[in-house]
Amino acid sequence: MSTVASLPIPVLLPDHHPAGWEKANARKLRLLAFGLVAIGLLWRCSRYFLAFPVWGDEAMLLLNYFTRDFGDLFGPIDNCQIAPFLYHASTLASLKLFGSGELSVRLPSFLACLGSMVLFWRLARLTMPPLARTIAIGIFAMSIWPATMGSLSKPYALDLFMSLALLVAAVSWLRYPARLRPLIGLTAIVPVAIWSSYPAVFVASGIGIALLPVVWRERKPTVWVLFAIYGLLLVGSFAAHYLLVSVPHMASAVGDTNTAEGMQNYWKDGFPPSADPIAFVRWFVLAHTGQMAAYPLGASDGGSSLTVFFGMIGIVAMWRGGQRSFLLLVSSVFGLWFTAACLHKYPYNTSCRLTQHVAPFYCLLAGLGIAVLVERWSQPERRWRATLGIAALLGAIGIGGTVRDFVRPYRDLEAQWARSLMDDLAARSGDDAILVLQPAKGISPLFAWQLGRQGDRVIWADEIDWAHVGRTRSSLWLMTTALPANEEPVIAASLASSGQGWRCVERTPSILSPDNARSPFQFCRVYHWVRREP
């Protein structure tokens, strides 16, 4: 095939027979896809099992689980955090079952990350011819954001998984409308998706729009009933989750304001500017060519334009091939999401973390666009060399990401520093009490999380009974992350209230230099006090 129009695209068609070169090389292309998936799985598993230290954004969410049970997850939620109920519940369940280690609190995200690999493979087989399928699978497997979301205790990996689960069920039925099982599965999935992922409502609603013409043409009462049930479950699940979970979470107090206002300020760049048309056009272009489109790699401010270029070729190929249902699905999802952004309900122009629900579209369309360009070569040898070159480039991204993670097994130095200090303190202190010379609300989330993992032997400043501690303990460990100060006389005077003699036998200061000039220095000091022999 040498033209876009003649490219055989099996999207939503019941029968497809790969012609010519693709048919002759179908087995090789499948093996190539398996190889790329293997590298992608290696990257995902290695990053997860390296157990990167919990970083600040994760810690702010995880701190909610120390003092809450499942019923408390309906709200309020501390630290200006927003996550769907089933993500909260799955993470809390994992923490209760397996402890507070990094592997435990990230288990739901990791399982969703692995499941997304399986689902995307299936979606690519349903929507792409062999060459485009192989390239799309390679792009997805080697994309940094889907690959790393499984090692993050945040709901983003579940956003991707639920989007794929909905899409696979919907596309399966669109290809084979005579089969009711995919439509039944889609109907069963939608309430789980809505309670597991906030952006799933855009995908589920876009699917409803794309399915409506096909449902109407089918003119089967069973299909109409199932589609009506799907719509009712979608609307009902969204309304229930919004009222029972979202509203209380958004109303949670954060200092002098609440989470709703905090989120509006934090994600303000994710909402389109309405006053200046030129600013709007610039925002719109950069939104779609920035982090949202970073597959397999990309950057803000147009840094993902190449992916968008390939995707536009894929869109043209689908349009000329008559595959309008899938394009209606894509445009509906983006349109509904953009409408929500205009209403300041969900950010649009943001990092890839909040845009995982559209990752399948970017990967599929970019893969198709690249395949169209490869198909322009009439010589089979040149096509195959180009395909191998693309696969090698994609594989290098995955291998490079894996190597980088082994060389630098942490997201940032502050998270690594905090965990290292607290692991060392826990090992040296044994069963002794750890007194924190600051209240829990006055310490960074990183240290609050690491200290919270130590359980009841941690006593915070506003809970310390110095006289009782001084009488009942013979060894104490004290720590603070405040600016350097002469705390020892104050500690000595406080311990003297117990009537016992105490002395400081160890002082361990630690300073973390900032990564850049805008970040402050970080301090931590640990003291070891023991009771004097009478």
DRENRO-771551 format. One line per 10 residues: number of its first residue (from 1); their letters; for each residue x, y, z negated of C-alpha. Coordinates in Angstrom, 2 decimals, decimal comma, padded with zeros to 5 digits. Layout:
% residues N
NUM = A = X/Y/Z | ...
***
This chain:
% residues 534
1 = MSTVASLPIP = 000,00/000,00/000,00 | 001,45/003,31/000,96 | -001,30/005,76/000,14 | -003,17/006,74/-002,96 | -006,52/005,99/-001,38 | -005,65/002,42/-000,46 | -004,33/001,44/-003,86 | -006,48/-001,47/-005,13 | -007,67/-000,44/-008,59 | -009,73/-003,04/-010,43
11 = VLLPDHHPAG = -011,20/-000,54/-012,88 | -014,72/-001,61/-013,82 | -015,06/-003,89/-010,80 | -016,15/-007,51/-011,25 | -013,75/-009,00/-008,68 | -010,15/-008,18/-007,91 | -007,55/-010,03/-005,88 | -004,08/-008,44/-005,99 | -002,87/-008,10/-002,42 | 000,51/-008,53/-000,83
21 = WEKANARKLR = 003,51/-007,61/-002,94 | 001,64/-007,46/-006,27 | 000,14/-010,90/-005,74 | 003,50/-012,39/-004,82 | 005,14/-010,85/-007,88 | 002,27/-011,17/-010,36 | 004,13/-013,71/-012,51 | 007,32/-011,61/-012,59 | 005,33/-008,51/-013,50 | 003,62/-010,41/-016,30
31 = LLAFGLVAIG = 006,97/-011,61/-017,67 | 008,29/-008,06/-017,47 | 005,29/-006,85/-019,46 | 005,88/-009,56/-022,07 | 009,51/-008,43/-022,39 | 008,48/-004,81/-022,93 | 005,88/-005,86/-025,49 | 008,54/-007,92/-027,31 | 010,78/-004,85/-027,59 | 007,82/-002,78/-028,76
41 = LLWRCSRYFL = 006,95/-005,33/-031,44 | 010,59/-005,47/-032,56 | 010,59/-001,69/-032,94 | 007,36/-001,70/-034,92 | 008,34/-004,57/-037,21 | 011,87/-003,37/-037,89 | 010,68/000,11/-038,80 | 008,03/-001,27/-041,12 | 010,33/-003,75/-042,88 | 013,08/-001,15/-043,26
51 = AFPVWGDEAM = 010,63/000,38/-045,76 | 011,38/004,04/-045,18 | 010,93/006,03/-048,41 | 007,51/007,63/-048,79 | 007,71/011,24/-047,60 | 005,80/014,30/-048,73 | 002,63/014,02/-046,65 | 002,22/010,34/-047,53 | 002,86/011,03/-051,22 | 000,11/013,67/-051,38
61 = LLLNYFTRDF = -002,40/011,09/-050,14 | -001,08/008,15/-052,16 | -001,15/010,06/-055,45 | -004,94/009,84/-055,29 | -004,86/006,08/-055,85 | -003,18/005,93/-059,26 | -006,25/007,27/-061,09 | -009,09/006,18/-058,81 | -011,14/003,07/-058,19 | -013,10/002,33/-055,03
71 = GDLFGPIDNC = -016,19/004,27/-056,09 | -014,08/007,35/-056,76 | -012,91/007,46/-053,14 | -016,12/009,21/-052,16 | -014,58/012,32/-053,66 | -013,30/014,69/-054,70 | -009,77/013,99/-053,39 | -006,65/015,83/-054,55 | -003,85/017,56/-052,65 | -005,89/018,84/-049,67
81 = QIAPFLYHAS = -006,09/015,38/-048,11 | -008,62/014,05/-045,60 | -008,98/010,41/-044,61 | -011,97/008,20/-043,73 | -013,41/006,00/-046,45 | -012,35/002,60/-045,09 | -008,77/003,76/-044,72 | -008,78/004,92/-048,35 | -010,38/001,64/-049,45 | -007,97/-000,61/-047,52
91 = TLASLKLFGS = -004,91/001,21/-048,82 | -006,18/001,17/-052,40 | -006,96/-002,55/-052,10 | -003,46/-003,25/-050,80 | -001,93/-001,24/-053,65 | -003,97/-003,12/-056,25 | -003,17/-006,53/-054,73 | 000,49/-006,11/-053,82 | 001,79/-003,20/-055,87 | 002,99/000,29/-055,00
101 = GELSVRLPSF = 005,94/-000,61/-052,78 | 006,32/000,92/-049,35 | 005,37/-002,28/-047,56 | 002,20/-002,58/-049,59 | 000,81/000,93/-049,15 | 001,59/000,85/-045,42 | 000,15/-002,61/-044,78 | -003,22/-001,39/-043,37 | -001,41/000,93/-040,94 | 001,04/-001,81/-039,93
111 = LACLGSMVLF = -001,71/-004,34/-039,20 | -003,59/-001,72/-037,17 | -000,38/-000,93/-035,28 | 000,15/-004,59/-034,33 | -003,52/-005,00/-033,44 | -003,31/-002,00/-031,12 | -000,62/-003,76/-029,08 | -002,96/-006,69/-028,47 | -005,94/-004,47/-027,66 | -004,01/-002,24/-025,27
121 = WRLARLTMPP = -002,78/-005,30/-023,38 | -006,39/-006,36/-022,96 | -007,52/-002,87/-021,93 | -004,74/-002,62/-019,34 | -005,75/-005,98/-017,86 | -009,35/-004,78/-017,60 | -008,54/-001,47/-015,94 | -005,26/-001,71/-014,00 | -003,79/-003,75/-011,11 | -000,64/-005,76/-011,98
131 = LARTIAIGIF = 002,05/-003,13/-011,33 | 000,17/-000,26/-012,99 | -000,73/-002,60/-015,85 | 002,90/-003,52/-016,46 | 004,07/000,09/-016,44 | 001,19/001,25/-018,65 | 001,90/-001,51/-021,17 | 005,56/-000,53/-021,15 | 004,73/003,14/-021,74 | 002,43/002,26/-024,63
141 = AMSIWPATMG = 004,89/-000,21/-026,20 | 007,75/002,30/-026,07 | 005,85/005,45/-027,06 | 007,34/006,82/-030,23 | 004,08/007,82/-031,90 | 002,10/004,57/-031,55 | 005,30/002,67/-032,44 | 005,92/004,59/-035,64 | 002,39/005,12/-036,97 | 002,46/001,59/-038,44
151 = SLSKPYALDL = 005,17/002,63/-040,87 | 003,24/005,59/-042,21 | 000,71/005,53/-045,01 | -001,74/007,77/-043,18 | -004,87/006,94/-041,13 | -003,43/007,67/-037,68 | -002,67/004,04/-036,74 | -006,29/003,21/-037,52 | -007,44/006,05/-035,23 | -005,64/004,34/-032,35
161 = FMSLALLVAA = -006,81/000,85/-033,26 | -010,46/001,82/-033,50 | -010,31/003,80/-030,26 | -008,90/000,73/-028,49 | -011,43/-001,62/-030,09 | -014,29/000,55/-028,81 | -012,75/000,96/-025,36 | -012,05/-002,74/-024,85 | -015,63/-003,67/-025,72 | -017,08/-000,89/-023,55
171 = VSWLRYPARL = -014,91/-001,56/-020,49 | -015,50/-005,31/-020,79 | -019,23/-004,71/-020,47 | -018,83/-002,13/-017,70 | -016,92/-004,67/-015,65 | -019,35/-007,48/-016,36 | -022,78/-005,96/-017,15 | -024,44/-009,37/-016,89 | -022,65/-010,45/-020,06 | -024,27/-009,17/-023,23
181 = RPLIGLTAIV = -021,52/-010,26/-025,62 | -019,28/-007,18/-025,06 | -022,25/-004,86/-025,59 | -023,17/-006,72/-028,77 | -019,57/-006,46/-029,93 | -019,49/-002,74/-029,17 | -022,66/-002,25/-031,20 | -021,18/-004,16/-034,13 | -017,88/-002,27/-034,01 | -019,21/001,28/-033,96
191 = PVAIWSSYPA = -020,19/001,70/-037,66 | -016,87/000,20/-038,78 | -015,00/002,53/-036,42 | -016,85/005,62/-037,63 | -016,10/004,79/-041,28 | -012,45/004,02/-040,46 | -011,48/006,92/-038,17 | -012,64/010,51/-037,85 | -011,89/010,92/-034,11 | -013,60/007,59/-033,36
201 = VFVASGIGIA = -016,84/009,57/-033,08 | -015,51/011,28/-029,92 | -014,58/007,94/-028,35 | -017,84/006,25/-029,35 | -019,93/009,19/-028,11 | -017,96/009,39/-024,86 | -018,59/005,69/-024,34 | -022,30/006,29/-024,84 | -022,29/008,95/-022,12 | -020,34/006,72/-019,72
211 = LLPVVWRERK = -022,56/003,71/-020,38 | -025,85/005,56/-019,95 | -025,99/005,46/-016,10 | -025,10/001,75/-016,05 | -027,67/000,95/-018,73 | -030,31/002,82/-016,72 | -029,43/000,92/-013,54 | -029,55/-002,44/-015,29 | -033,25/-002,02/-016,17 | -033,10/-004,90/-018,63
221 = PTVWVLFAIY = -035,06/-004,54/-021,88 | -032,37/-006,41/-023,83 | -029,69/-004,01/-022,62 | -031,86/-001,00/-023,40 | -032,54/-002,27/-026,92 | -028,84/-002,94/-027,59 | -027,89/000,47/-026,24 | -030,55/002,12/-028,42 | -029,23/000,26/-031,48 | -025,71/001,38/-030,55
231 = GLLLVGSFAA = -026,85/005,00/-030,45 | -028,72/004,74/-033,74 | -025,76/003,11/-035,48 | -023,41/005,74/-034,07 | -025,53/008,66/-035,24 | -026,51/007,03/-038,54 | -022,97/005,96/-039,44 | -021,57/009,37/-038,63 | -024,25/011,17/-040,64 | -023,81/008,86/-043,63
241 = HYLLVSVPHM = -020,02/009,15/-043,64 | -020,19/012,90/-043,16 | -022,59/013,44/-046,05 | -021,20/010,86/-048,45 | -017,46/011,23/-047,76 | -016,50/014,21/-045,59 | -018,51/016,86/-047,42 | -017,25/015,93/-050,92 | -013,67/015,61/-049,64 | -013,80/019,00/-047,95
251 = ASAVGDTNTA = -015,22/020,59/-051,10 | -012,34/019,27/-053,24 | -010,63/022,04/-055,18 | -007,13/023,10/-054,08 | -005,91/025,88/-056,35 | -008,18/028,87/-055,86 | -009,70/027,46/-052,67 | -010,82/024,06/-051,35 | -009,73/021,44/-048,84 | -011,97/022,82/-046,07
261 = EGMQNYWKDG = -010,27/026,22/-046,15 | -006,87/024,59/-046,54 | -007,43/022,47/-043,43 | -008,68/025,48/-041,44 | -005,48/027,36/-042,26 | -003,17/024,39/-041,73 | -004,62/023,41/-038,35 | -005,42/026,92/-037,10 | -003,25/026,47/-034,01 | -005,41/023,47/-033,07
271 = FPPSADPIAF = -008,43/025,67/-032,38 | -008,76/027,54/-029,06 | -008,36/031,35/-029,14 | -011,65/032,92/-028,13 | -010,89/036,62/-027,85 | -008,15/036,68/-025,19 | -008,76/034,76/-021,90 | -005,06/034,78/-021,02 | -004,15/033,41/-024,45 | -006,83/030,76/-024,03
281 = VRWFVLAHTG = -005,49/029,59/-020,65 | -001,96/029,41/-022,05 | -003,18/027,52/-025,12 | -005,21/025,12/-022,97 | -002,31/024,26/-020,65 | 000,20/023,83/-023,46 | -002,28/021,75/-025,45 | -002,52/019,12/-022,73 | 001,17/019,12/-021,83 | 002,57/019,15/-025,35
291 = QMAAYPLGAS = 002,68/016,61/-028,17 | -000,76/015,31/-027,19 | 000,79/013,85/-024,03 | 004,10/012,61/-025,50 | 004,02/009,14/-023,91 | 006,52/007,60/-024,06 | 008,41/010,75/-025,07 | 007,63/014,44/-025,00 | 007,68/017,71/-026,85 | 005,60/020,78/-027,61
301 = DGGSSLTVFF = 005,21/023,78/-025,29 | 004,93/021,80/-022,08 | 007,57/019,23/-022,97 | 005,28/016,38/-021,86 | 004,44/017,82/-018,43 | 005,97/014,86/-016,59 | 003,53/012,46/-018,25 | 000,65/014,75/-017,30 | 001,92/014,90/-013,70 | 001,87/011,11/-013,44
311 = GMIGIVAMWR = -001,53/011,05/-015,12 | -002,98/013,47/-012,58 | -001,82/011,17/-009,78 | -003,58/008,35/-011,60 | -006,78/010,39/-011,87 | -006,72/011,14/-008,13 | -006,18/007,44/-007,40 | -009,17/006,49/-009,54 | -011,36/009,13/-007,98 | -010,50/008,10/-004,43
321 = GGQRSFLLLV = -010,95/004,48/-005,39 | -014,50/005,21/-006,52 | -013,83/004,39/-010,16 | -015,99/007,21/-011,54 | -017,30/005,45/-014,67 | -013,88/005,32/-016,31 | -013,18/008,95/-015,39 | -016,56/009,91/-016,86 | -015,55/008,11/-020,05 | -012,22/009,95/-020,23
331 = SSVFGLWFTA = -013,71/013,37/-019,53 | -016,54/012,79/-022,03 | -014,13/011,95/-024,85 | -011,97/015,00/-024,16 | -015,01/017,21/-023,66 | -016,64/016,26/-026,94 | -013,35/016,63/-028,78 | -012,76/020,06/-027,24 | -016,28/021,13/-028,21 | -015,56/020,16/-031,81
341 = ACLHKYPYNT = -012,38/022,24/-031,69 | -014,31/025,25/-030,38 | -016,61/024,87/-033,39 | -013,54/024,58/-035,69 | -014,58/021,09/-036,78 | -011,56/019,09/-035,58 | -008,20/020,38/-034,28 | -007,27/019,87/-030,64 | -003,85/021,36/-029,89 | -001,88/019,52/-032,57
351 = SCRLTQHVAP = 000,89/016,99/-033,02 | 000,42/013,43/-031,81 | -000,62/012,35/-035,28 | -004,17/013,64/-034,88 | -004,46/012,74/-031,20 | -003,90/008,98/-031,32 | -007,44/008,30/-030,16 | -006,58/009,54/-026,63 | -003,20/007,77/-026,40 | -004,71/004,89/-024,33
361 = FYCLLAGLGI = -005,88/007,33/-021,64 | -002,50/009,00/-021,26 | -000,66/005,66/-021,09 | -003,08/004,08/-018,61 | -003,28/007,05/-016,26 | 000,47/007,73/-016,36 | 001,15/004,05/-015,67 | -001,24/004,14/-012,72 | 000,31/007,34/-011,37 | 003,83/005,88/-011,50
371 = AVLVERWSQP = 002,57/002,72/-009,79 | 001,08/004,81/-006,99 | 004,48/006,39/-006,36 | 006,27/003,03/-006,45 | 003,74/001,60/-003,99 | 004,78/004,23/-001,45 | 007,91/002,24/-000,71 | 007,10/-000,18/002,06 | 010,14/-002,42/001,49 | 009,40/-005,05/-001,22
381 = ERRWRATLGI = 013,04/-005,01/-002,41 | 012,98/-001,28/-003,08 | 009,66/-001,58/-004,92 | 011,02/-004,30/-007,13 | 014,24/-002,39/-007,84 | 012,20/000,68/-008,74 | 009,98/-001,40/-011,03 | 012,99/-002,93/-012,77 | 014,54/000,51/-013,16 | 011,38/001,88/-014,78
391 = AALLGAIGIG = 011,17/-001,14/-017,09 | 014,84/-000,77/-018,02 | 014,35/002,91/-018,84 | 011,32/002,15/-020,99 | 013,10/-000,73/-022,72 | 016,04/001,55/-023,49 | 013,69/003,94/-025,28 | 012,42/001,13/-027,51 | 015,87/-000,29/-028,21 | 017,23/003,20/-028,87
401 = GTVRDFVRPY = 014,40/003,90/-031,30 | 015,07/000,64/-033,14 | 018,80/001,35/-033,41 | 018,13/004,89/-034,60 | 015,86/003,57/-037,37 | 018,57/001,22/-038,61 | 021,13/004,03/-038,57 | 018,77/006,50/-040,29 | 016,20/004,51/-042,29 | 014,27/007,50/-043,65
411 = RDLEAQWARS = 012,12/010,26/-042,26 | 013,81/013,12/-044,09 | 016,64/013,58/-046,60 | 014,33/014,79/-049,37 | 012,32/011,57/-049,34 | 015,50/009,48/-049,34 | 017,01/011,56/-052,13 | 013,91/011,37/-054,35 | 013,58/007,59/-054,00 | 017,27/007,01/-054,59
421 = LMDDLAARSG = 017,24/009,10/-057,78 | 014,12/007,46/-059,14 | 015,27/003,93/-058,28 | 018,53/004,63/-060,10 | 016,69/006,07/-063,10 | 014,31/003,09/-063,26 | 017,23/000,63/-063,12 | 019,26/002,39/-065,82 | 016,43/003,17/-068,19 | 015,16/-000,43/-068,48
431 = DDAILVLQPA = 012,11/-000,39/-070,76 | 012,88/003,00/-072,31 | 010,41/005,83/-072,03 | 010,92/008,42/-069,30 | 009,94/011,93/-070,40 | 009,29/014,38/-067,56 | 009,87/017,97/-068,68 | 007,23/019,26/-066,28 | 003,49/018,56/-065,98 | 002,37/016,20/-063,20
441 = KGISPLFAWQ = 000,88/019,13/-061,25 | 004,14/021,06/-061,50 | 006,43/018,58/-059,78 | 006,81/017,80/-056,08 | 004,53/015,07/-054,69 | 007,60/012,98/-053,83 | 008,77/012,80/-057,44 | 005,21/012,53/-058,74 | 004,67/009,45/-056,54 | 007,98/007,81/-057,46
451 = LGRQGDRVIW = 007,39/008,46/-061,18 | 003,78/007,32/-060,98 | 005,02/003,91/-059,77 | 006,76/003,45/-063,16 | 003,43/003,21/-064,95 | 002,77/004,00/-068,61 | 006,39/004,45/-069,65 | 006,41/007,83/-067,90 | 005,21/010,61/-070,22 | 004,53/014,01/-068,68
461 = ADEIDWAHVG = 005,33/017,34/-070,38 | 001,73/018,14/-071,29 | 001,31/014,67/-072,88 | 004,52/014,44/-074,95 | 004,10/014,04/-078,71 | 007,70/014,75/-079,68 | 007,32/013,71/-083,30 | 005,74/010,37/-082,38 | 008,25/009,66/-079,62 | 011,15/010,57/-081,89
471 = RTRSSLWLMT = 009,98/008,18/-084,59 | 009,06/005,20/-082,43 | 011,88/005,21/-079,85 | 015,62/004,78/-080,17 | 016,49/005,70/-076,57 | 014,90/008,26/-074,27 | 015,44/009,33/-070,67 | 014,38/012,84/-069,71 | 014,24/014,42/-066,28 | 013,34/017,71/-064,66
481 = TALPANEEPV = 013,37/019,15/-061,15 | 013,21/022,79/-062,29 | 015,96/025,28/-061,62 | 019,12/024,83/-063,74 | 018,59/025,86/-067,33 | 019,97/025,05/-070,78 | 017,29/022,60/-071,88 | 019,35/020,68/-074,43 | 018,74/022,98/-077,46 | 015,01/022,92/-076,73
491 = IAASLASSGQ = 015,01/019,12/-076,45 | 017,05/018,78/-079,64 | 014,67/021,04/-081,54 | 011,65/019,14/-080,27 | 013,08/015,75/-081,24 | 014,07/017,10/-084,65 | 010,37/017,36/-085,48 | 010,38/013,57/-085,88 | 012,79/013,78/-088,81 | 015,30/011,62/-086,94
501 = GWRCVERTPS = 018,73/012,53/-085,61 | 019,26/012,48/-081,85 | 022,18/013,17/-079,52 | 022,56/013,50/-075,75 | 024,96/010,87/-074,40 | 024,57/011,45/-070,66 | 023,78/014,30/-068,25 | 023,31/013,54/-064,55 | 022,63/016,55/-062,32 | 021,82/016,14/-058,61
511 = ILSPDNARSP = 021,47/018,77/-055,89 | 020,13/018,27/-052,37 | 021,37/020,78/-049,82 | 018,69/021,93/-047,36 | 018,59/020,70/-043,76 | 018,20/024,27/-042,53 | 018,54/027,81/-043,80 | 014,78/028,19/-044,37 | 014,54/025,31/-046,86 | 015,49/025,77/-050,53
521 = FQFCRVYHWV = 017,98/023,72/-052,51 | 016,45/020,82/-054,46 | 017,48/020,09/-058,05 | 017,06/017,15/-060,40 | 018,65/016,54/-063,80 | 018,48/013,42/-065,92 | 019,38/013,25/-069,62 | 019,84/010,20/-071,82 | 019,24/010,78/-075,54 | 019,77/008,16/-078,23
531 = RREP = 018,96/008,17/-081,91 | 021,95/008,75/-084,21 | 022,91/005,94/-086,53 | 021,83/006,76/-090,12
***
